[in-house]
Amino acid sequence: MNSTIRSCLYLLVVGLLTATSIYGQNYKKLDSVIKVATNQIYANPDHVIKVGNQVIAQAGDNVDYKIKGYKLISDAYSSKRDYEKSVGYLLKASKLIDLSNDKLLKISIVNKTGIQYHQLKVYDKSIQYLDQAEQLIADYPYKDSIHMELGKNYVVRGFIYKEKLSCSIAINFINRGIAELMKVKDKAEASTKISIAVYNKGNCYLLMKNNKLALENYQEAARIAKEVDAKSLEAFALKGSAKVFTLLGNHHEAIVALNKALDLSSEVKDLILNQEIYKGLAENYLALNQWASFKTYQSKFVATQKLIKDTERISVSESLGVKESELKVRKSELSNKFYYLLLVLLLFLILIVLFFYVIIKRKTNEIESIKEQISQLQNQKGKTA
């Protein structure tokens, strides 16, 4: 009997250990899948969206992996500039984040929310979430794990300061972000973020009319993007280089760069990128008096511009919806505070009334008692007399 019990216990333990091992291996596999997909966000976002859905399906009851899946999809839609869908999946991740004990994952979601608001051009809310993420980063004990999130935080601040303050301030923050991203161990994942940062430095130098530094940064951004096969980022950088060539009057070089960018963008389907490439090609063909090519790309530019305006209406509606939702929440909070204050004041008034009622009642009783004593004394004197 004892040997039978021991055999059963042995089989149970072995079964549990085997299940735990398989369980752990499944999630290690998901980690690997997520890592590979993350590096493909700017090369093949549609594939990344499919991978994200697979991660969610395989996550089961694991909240962390569901959040990672939703964030992966959100990032992919951001790279496609489909901010309506990106926000939708980010909200799904945000709703689950309080159920997770992974502090680094929470930092990632809060940071992503700040980035999303920047993409929607709601800069005050973006800074609010970036500040919250930075505080969470400061409190996180394992400093080697936060270089990526801190780097993105600084870079996005730089983008906002470029719009709201000045390029000199923006470049300072972008450089701080790049310095953090350079410390990330996964160079492939960091490289896409560094390419974006360097490209935006090029934009700043272009605004500052420093064509030499602008071109250097665009070419560096293209080189970094090419190393990790980030097609859309390489195309943006080539488009930036073409803009400098155009300003310098090197129209043939500009057209070569723009055609390379167009080839790369054909797989990405980024309307903003295509619009700017078409515009650049039209301008340069016009400068060379090549009318047929000018008309071709000018018509493509106009058609793409219309598509973008339609997309932006959706994004603005989404942004206004977020604002309206926040105002409703704020209104509800203020209403609750008002009613709470009113209740406190009412209770306070009731206590005051009760206090004076007790005082008056006590004084009345004392007066009645004194009157009674006086009456008794008068009666006693009357009897004595």
Summary of the structure (lengths in Angstrom):
residues: 385
radius of gyration: 33.8
end to end distance: 112.0
largest distance: 137.9
contacts: 1209
relative contact order: 0.05
helix: 88%
strand: 0%
